[in-house]
Amino acid sequence: MSQINTLSKWVCDLRVGLAKSFYNLGIKYEGVDDTRAYKWYLRSAKLGCVSGQSQAGTLLLFGSGVTQDVEEGRRWLLKAAELDCEHACFRMAQYHFEFKGDSTQSLWWYEKAADMKYAPAFMMIGEFNEFGLGVEVNFEIAKMYYQLAIDCVLESSERRAKKGKPPVILTDYIDRTNEALNRINYNIEWGRETNRTDAQVVVAMLEYYERQDQYEQEQSQQATNSQAQTDVAGKAIDVETYQKTKDQADNKSQPTIH
């Protein structure tokens, strides 16, 4: 019996080791050759690697390195999320928001990821509270979550440093969160000055962005029209110059009459 147990443990350890190796190969190729990355992630996922399941599901969800299959991606992500993978929970939130249009369910998954101290999830909960997605608009709660996102990233980096691992700074999320903090502080103050509710400030902000987009489109269209007119005028000048040159050449070729 002990020999059987020893053999089973050896097989289990071998399976875990292979899954980890396949996952590391996926990391090596991701962003360089996503097709290869997906193949290695999928192999690790089939061997039970939770991180591999999350990464394979993500690539399937967005069609990176593989033909997009949203529901197959969801299947792998859910499998990893049920094993408390914070990254998979975050992607499940994206699945429900971007592919199902369900803000409430999306917020639930973001909160689950945030419970596991996943910094990007705090940032997204902040945005949901700022813009009223699946919840009422509340700037103060949004501000709190934005600050939690920053603190969580720094705390995570400190924990990794204590374990002798290089700190991981999620630069994209830090920059985006800092921008959100500046925006929310401005909007809180502007709302107080103009006696507007948070929801009214959001409407005014979105209307402002819409006007800005319209103005930029008009400017771009005017620049395009101006360029088109310049091109047409240039072609006309070229034709005129060509005709003058041709007439002069014809005159020179005619015999001189004395």
C-alpha positions in Angstrom: 0.0 0.0 0.0 2.8 2.4 0.9 4.4 1.8 -2.5 1.1 2.7 -4.2 0.9 5.9 -2.2 4.4 6.7 -3.0 3.8 6.2 -6.7 0.6 8.2 -6.6 2.4 11.1 -4.9 5.2 10.9 -7.5 2.7 11.0 -10.4 0.9 14.0 -8.7 4.2 15.9 -8.2 5.1 15.2 -11.8 1.8 16.5 -13.0 2.1 19.7 -10.9 5.7 20.2 -12.1 4.7 19.8 -15.7 1.7 22.2 -15.3 4.0 24.8 -13.8 6.6 24.4 -16.5 4.0 24.7 -19.3 2.6 27.8 -17.6 6.0 29.4 -17.4 6.5 28.7 -21.1 3.2 30.5 -21.7 4.5 33.5 -19.8 7.6 33.5 -21.9 5.7 33.7 -25.2 2.8 36.0 -24.1 3.0 39.3 -25.9 5.6 37.9 -28.3 3.8 35.0 -29.8 0.3 34.7 -28.3 -0.5 31.6 -30.4 2.3 29.7 -28.7 1.4 31.2 -25.3 -2.1 30.0 -25.6 -1.0 26.5 -26.5 1.2 26.3 -23.4 -1.4 27.9 -21.1 -4.0 25.4 -22.3 -1.7 22.5 -21.7 -1.1 23.7 -18.1 -4.8 24.4 -17.7 -5.6 20.8 -18.6 -3.2 19.6 -16.0 -5.0 21.6 -13.3 -2.8 24.8 -13.1 -5.2 27.5 -11.9 -3.2 30.3 -13.3 -3.0 28.5 -16.7 -6.7 28.1 -16.7 -7.1 31.9 -16.0 -4.7 32.9 -18.8 -6.0 30.4 -21.3 -9.5 31.7 -20.6 -8.4 35.3 -21.0 -6.9 34.7 -24.4 -10.0 32.8 -25.5 -12.2 35.6 -24.2 -10.5 38.3 -26.2 -9.3 36.2 -29.1 -5.6 36.8 -28.5 -3.4 34.1 -30.2 -6.5 32.0 -30.8 -9.9 32.2 -32.5 -12.2 34.1 -30.1 -14.5 31.8 -28.2 -16.2 33.8 -25.4 -18.1 31.0 -23.8 -15.1 28.6 -23.8 -13.1 31.4 -22.3 -15.7 31.9 -19.6 -15.7 28.2 -18.9 -12.0 28.2 -18.1 -12.2 31.4 -16.2 -15.1 30.2 -14.0 -13.1 27.0 -13.2 -10.2 29.1 -12.0 -12.4 31.7 -10.3 -14.1 29.0 -8.3 -10.6 28.1 -7.0 -10.2 31.6 -5.8 -8.0 33.0 -8.5 -8.3 36.7 -8.3 -7.2 37.3 -11.9 -9.9 34.9 -13.1 -12.5 36.7 -10.9 -11.4 40.0 -12.5 -11.8 38.6 -16.0 -15.2 37.1 -15.1 -16.3 40.7 -14.2 -15.1 41.8 -17.6 -17.0 39.0 -19.3 -20.3 40.0 -17.6 -19.8 43.7 -18.4 -18.3 43.7 -21.9 -20.1 40.6 -23.4 -23.3 40.3 -21.4 -23.9 44.0 -20.5 -24.6 43.0 -16.9 -23.2 45.7 -14.6 -24.6 44.2 -11.4 -23.0 40.7 -11.9 -19.8 42.4 -13.1 -19.6 44.4 -9.9 -20.1 41.2 -7.9 -17.1 39.6 -9.5 -14.9 42.8 -9.1 -15.8 42.8 -5.4 -14.8 39.1 -5.1 -11.4 39.9 -6.7 -11.1 43.0 -4.4 -11.6 40.7 -1.4 -8.4 38.9 -2.5 -6.6 42.3 -2.6 -6.4 42.5 -6.4 -5.6 46.2 -7.0 -7.2 46.6 -10.5 -10.5 45.3 -9.0 -10.5 48.2 -6.5 -10.0 50.6 -9.4 -12.9 49.2 -11.4 -15.2 49.3 -8.3 -14.2 53.0 -8.0 -15.2 53.6 -11.7 -18.5 51.8 -11.2 -19.3 54.0 -8.2 -18.2 57.1 -10.1 -20.3 56.5 -13.2 -23.2 54.7 -11.6 -22.7 51.3 -13.2 -24.7 48.7 -11.3 -24.9 51.0 -8.3 -25.9 54.6 -7.6 -23.3 57.3 -8.3 -21.3 58.1 -5.2 -18.1 60.1 -5.6 -16.9 59.6 -2.0 -17.1 55.8 -2.3 -15.4 56.0 -5.7 -12.6 58.0 -4.2 -12.2 55.5 -1.3 -11.8 52.6 -3.8 -9.4 54.5 -6.0 -7.2 55.2 -2.9 -7.5 51.5 -1.9 -6.3 50.5 -5.4 -3.1 52.6 -5.0 -2.5 51.4 -1.4 -3.1 47.8 -2.5 -0.5 47.9 -5.2 2.1 49.4 -2.9 1.3 46.9 -0.2 1.5 44.0 -2.7 5.0 45.2 -3.8 6.2 45.4 -0.2 5.0 41.8 0.5 6.8 40.6 -2.6 10.0 42.4 -1.6 9.9 40.8 1.8 9.7 37.4 0.1 12.8 38.2 -2.0 10.8 38.7 -5.2 11.0 41.7 -7.5 8.2 44.2 -6.8 5.4 44.2 -9.4 4.0 47.7 -10.1 0.9 47.7 -12.3 1.9 50.9 -14.0 -1.1 51.1 -16.3 -3.5 50.8 -13.4 -1.5 53.2 -11.2 -1.5 55.9 -13.9 -5.2 55.3 -14.6 -6.1 55.4 -10.9 -4.1 58.6 -10.3 -6.0 60.2 -13.1 -9.3 59.0 -11.7 -8.3 60.4 -8.2 -7.5 63.8 -9.8 -10.8 63.8 -11.7 -12.9 62.7 -8.8 -11.4 65.4 -6.5 -12.1 68.1 -9.1 -15.7 66.9 -9.6 -16.4 66.7 -5.9 -15.2 70.3 -5.5 -17.0 71.5 -8.7 -20.2 69.8 -7.5 -20.1 71.7 -4.2 -19.4 75.0 -5.9 -22.3 74.6 -8.4 -24.6 72.9 -5.9 -25.0 69.8 -8.1 -25.5 66.2 -7.0 -22.9 63.6 -7.9 -25.2 62.2 -10.6 -25.7 65.7 -12.1 -22.0 66.3 -12.2 -21.5 63.0 -14.1 -24.1 64.1 -16.7 -22.4 67.5 -17.1 -19.0 65.7 -17.4 -20.2 63.3 -20.1 -21.9 66.1 -22.0 -18.5 68.0 -21.9 -16.7 65.0 -23.2 -19.3 64.6 -25.9 -18.8 68.2 -27.0 -15.0 67.8 -27.0 -15.3 64.7 -29.2 -17.6 66.5 -31.6 -15.3 69.5 -31.8 -12.3 67.3 -32.5 -14.2 65.5 -35.2 -15.2 68.8 -36.8 -11.6 70.0 -36.7 -10.4 66.7 -38.2 -13.0 67.0 -41.0 -12.0 70.6 -41.7 -8.4 69.6 -41.9 -9.3 66.8 -44.3 -11.4 69.1 -46.5 -8.6 71.7 -46.5 -6.1 69.1 -47.6 -8.5 67.8 -50.3 -8.8 71.4 -51.7 -5.1 71.8 -51.6 -4.6 68.6 -53.5 -7.2 69.6 -56.1 -5.6 73.0 -56.6 -2.2 71.5 -56.9 -3.4 69.2 -59.6 -5.0 72.1 -61.5 -1.7 74.0 -61.3 0.2 71.0 -62.5 -2.2 70.7 -65.5 -1.9 74.4 -66.3 1.9 74.3 -66.1 2.0 71.3 -68.3 -0.2 72.9 -70.9 1.9 76.1 -71.0 5.1 74.0 -71.4 3.4 72.0 -74.2 2.3 75.2 -76.0 5.8 76.7 -75.8 7.3 73.5 -77.2 4.7 73.5 -80.0 5.6 77.1 -80.9 9.3 76.3 -81.0 8.7 73.4 -83.3 6.8 75.5 -85.8 8.8 76.9 -88.8 9.7 80.7 -88.6 8.1 82.7 -91.4 10.2 85.7 -92.7 
